[in-house]
Amino acid sequence: MMLADPAAIAAAYTGTRTRSTELLRTAGVDAVAEQVVPACPQWTVRQLASHMCGVCDDVLGGNVAEAGTDPWTDAQVARYADTSLADILDHWDEVGPQVEAVIPAVPPAPASQMVFDVTTHEHDLRGALDRPGARDSDSIVVGLGFLAKSLDRLIKAQGLPTLQITAANRVLTLGDVPDGSEAEIHLAGSSFELFRAFGGRRTLAQVRALDWSADPTPYLDAFFGGILKPPAEPLDE
């Protein structure tokens, strides 16, 4: 099963939120607020936190029609343009639990996407502050499941060979597998590296260098042909 159950999705969001706020407070909000985030070079730490917190505002306010688009995220950043990082984190402490309470009523796919997004940014922050950690968290598992489900749809829609992904003790089979058949191509790696690779935080060369059993070009063309774009240069994390 690729998508987690609703309770696990809610718990994963809670974990990422609390780790992220603790990370920033421990680092010193005044010291890091205006530091640029290498994974999101258009944003400072404070602006990235504005987006992470602003998602909760929009979910609770029902403003989700344009979720994930640039205008949607830009509006979140603009909303907190004159707000300190400390106040943003305090507000996230207020609205985050409200969102976590309603996540079980949200369909698993969009709820998992929310966890994928916030967990991606948790590790963007960790990279910016040189504080790696939580690489085997439940949030990584939930987010990787969302990515696998997305790639599964693309593989089926484009008639690509079946792909089997092995991450730790988890095996995900993507695409249509005829009865009695096995996956045609295999990919193995840590959950964290696969999460970052398919989440747009590894260069194409890095994704190609993963443990594929055959040429991954058809999958990369499919998966990175839309919103997700790999960085031009490797991230230092």
KOLGU-472767 format. One line per field, with one value per residue (C-alpha): residue number from 1; residue in one letter; x, y negated, z. Coordinates in steps of 0.25 Angstrom, whole numbers. Example, Ala and Ser with C-alpha at 12.3 -4.5 7.8 and 13.67 -1.06 7.14 Angstrom:
<sites>
n <- c(1;2)
res <- c(A;S)
c1 <- c(49;55)
c2 <- c(18;4)
c3 <- c(31;29)
</sites>
This chain:
<sites>
n <- c(1;2;3;4;5;6;7;8;9;10;11;12;13;14;15;16;17;18;19;20;21;22;23;24;25;26;27;28;29;30;31;32;33;34;35;36;37;38;39;40;41;42;43;44;45;46;47;48;49;50;51;52;53;54;55;56;57;58;59;60;61;62;63;64;65;66;67;68;69;70;71;72;73;74;75;76;77;78;79;80;81;82;83;84;85;86;87;88;89;90;91;92;93;94;95;96;97;98;99;100;101;102;103;104;105;106;107;108;109;110;111;112;113;114;115;116;117;118;119;120;121;122;123;124;125;126;127;128;129;130;131;132;133;134;135;136;137;138;139;140;141;142;143;144;145;146;147;148;149;150;151;152;153;154;155;156;157;158;159;160;161;162;163;164;165;166;167;168;169;170;171;172;173;174;175;176;177;178;179;180;181;182;183;184;185;186;187;188;189;190;191;192;193;194;195;196;197;198;199;200;201;202;203;204;205;206;207;208;209;210;211;212;213;214;215;216;217;218;219;220;221;222;223;224;225;226;227;228;229;230;231;232;233;234;235;236;237)
res <- c(M;M;L;A;D;P;A;A;I;A;A;A;Y;T;G;T;R;T;R;S;T;E;L;L;R;T;A;G;V;D;A;V;A;E;Q;V;V;P;A;C;P;Q;W;T;V;R;Q;L;A;S;H;M;C;G;V;C;D;D;V;L;G;G;N;V;A;E;A;G;T;D;P;W;T;D;A;Q;V;A;R;Y;A;D;T;S;L;A;D;I;L;D;H;W;D;E;V;G;P;Q;V;E;A;V;I;P;A;V;P;P;A;P;A;S;Q;M;V;F;D;V;T;T;H;E;H;D;L;R;G;A;L;D;R;P;G;A;R;D;S;D;S;I;V;V;G;L;G;F;L;A;K;S;L;D;R;L;I;K;A;Q;G;L;P;T;L;Q;I;T;A;A;N;R;V;L;T;L;G;D;V;P;D;G;S;E;A;E;I;H;L;A;G;S;S;F;E;L;F;R;A;F;G;G;R;R;T;L;A;Q;V;R;A;L;D;W;S;A;D;P;T;P;Y;L;D;A;F;F;G;G;I;L;K;P;P;A;E;P;L;D;E)
c1 <- c(0;6;-2;-2;-15;-21;-16;-2;-3;-7;4;14;10;11;25;30;24;29;43;43;39;49;60;58;56;69;77;72;61;68;81;75;62;68;78;75;71;79;68;59;68;57;53;60;57;47;40;40;34;23;19;20;11;2;-2;-9;-16;-21;-26;-34;-39;-43;-34;-28;-33;-20;-12;3;3;13;2;-3;10;14;2;6;20;14;4;15;25;25;24;36;40;37;23;21;26;16;5;8;8;-7;-12;-4;-11;-25;-20;-15;-29;-36;-26;-32;-45;-37;-35;-21;-15;-16;-13;0;3;3;12;21;22;25;35;42;43;48;60;62;63;72;81;81;85;94;86;83;74;60;64;57;44;30;28;39;31;18;24;31;17;11;23;21;6;9;19;10;-1;9;15;1;-3;9;10;24;30;27;36;39;45;51;54;58;48;38;35;26;22;18;11;2;8;1;-2;9;19;30;34;43;52;57;61;67;72;69;56;62;70;58;49;59;62;48;44;52;64;75;81;77;91;89;76;82;93;83;83;75;75;73;73;63;61;47;43;51;45;31;33;41;33;23;24;36;49;63;73;84;95;95;91;101;93)
c2 <- c(0;-13;-23;-23;-22;-36;-35;-32;-44;-53;-48;-50;-64;-67;-61;-70;-82;-80;-77;-89;-99;-93;-93;-108;-112;-104;-111;-124;-131;-145;-139;-130;-137;-145;-133;-129;-114;-108;-98;-109;-121;-130;-129;-133;-124;-133;-133;-118;-117;-127;-117;-105;-112;-119;-106;-103;-117;-113;-99;-104;-116;-107;-114;-102;-103;-108;-99;-97;-108;-120;-130;-122;-121;-135;-140;-132;-139;-152;-151;-150;-160;-168;-157;-152;-138;-136;-141;-132;-120;-123;-124;-111;-105;-110;-106;-94;-85;-90;-85;-72;-70;-70;-63;-49;-54;-58;-48;-41;-47;-62;-59;-52;-63;-72;-64;-62;-77;-81;-70;-74;-88;-82;-76;-89;-96;-86;-87;-102;-101;-90;-82;-68;-59;-51;-44;-31;-39;-34;-47;-42;-29;-36;-46;-35;-28;-40;-41;-26;-28;-40;-32;-20;-28;-33;-20;-14;-26;-25;-10;-10;3;7;2;8;-1;5;-5;1;12;6;11;2;8;-3;-1;11;24;36;48;57;46;38;24;21;11;9;-3;-2;-12;-18;-25;-38;-38;-33;-44;-55;-50;-49;-61;-70;-72;-64;-67;-58;-52;-49;-42;-34;-30;-23;-8;-5;8;2;-12;-21;-31;-28;-30;-42;-49;-45;-50;-62;-67;-75;-83;-76;-81;-76;-86;-90;-88;-78;-82;-81;-73)
c3 <- c(0;-4;4;19;27;32;46;41;32;43;52;41;39;54;55;44;49;63;58;49;60;70;59;57;71;75;64;69;61;60;55;44;39;27;23;9;7;-3;-7;-9;-13;-15;0;13;25;30;16;16;29;25;14;23;33;23;17;30;29;15;18;30;22;10;1;-6;-20;-25;-15;-20;-30;-29;-27;-15;-9;-12;-5;8;8;5;17;27;20;33;43;51;50;65;63;50;58;70;60;54;68;68;54;52;63;57;43;49;55;42;33;36;29;17;5;7;-6;-3;12;8;-2;10;18;6;4;19;20;8;14;28;21;12;26;31;19;21;35;34;44;37;44;44;31;36;41;38;30;20;19;17;7;-1;-2;-8;-18;-22;-24;-33;-41;-42;-49;-59;-62;-64;-73;-82;-82;-76;-71;-57;-47;-33;-23;-10;1;15;17;8;-6;-15;-29;-39;-52;-57;-54;-62;-54;-51;-56;-48;-49;-61;-55;-40;-32;-18;-8;5;8;10;-3;-11;-5;-8;-22;-26;-18;-27;-18;-26;-40;-51;-51;-36;-39;-51;-41;-32;-32;-44;-51;-65;-72;-64;-75;-78;-63;-62;-74;-69;-54;-56;-68;-60;-47;-41;-46;-42;-37;-47;-36;-25;-11;1;11)
</sites>
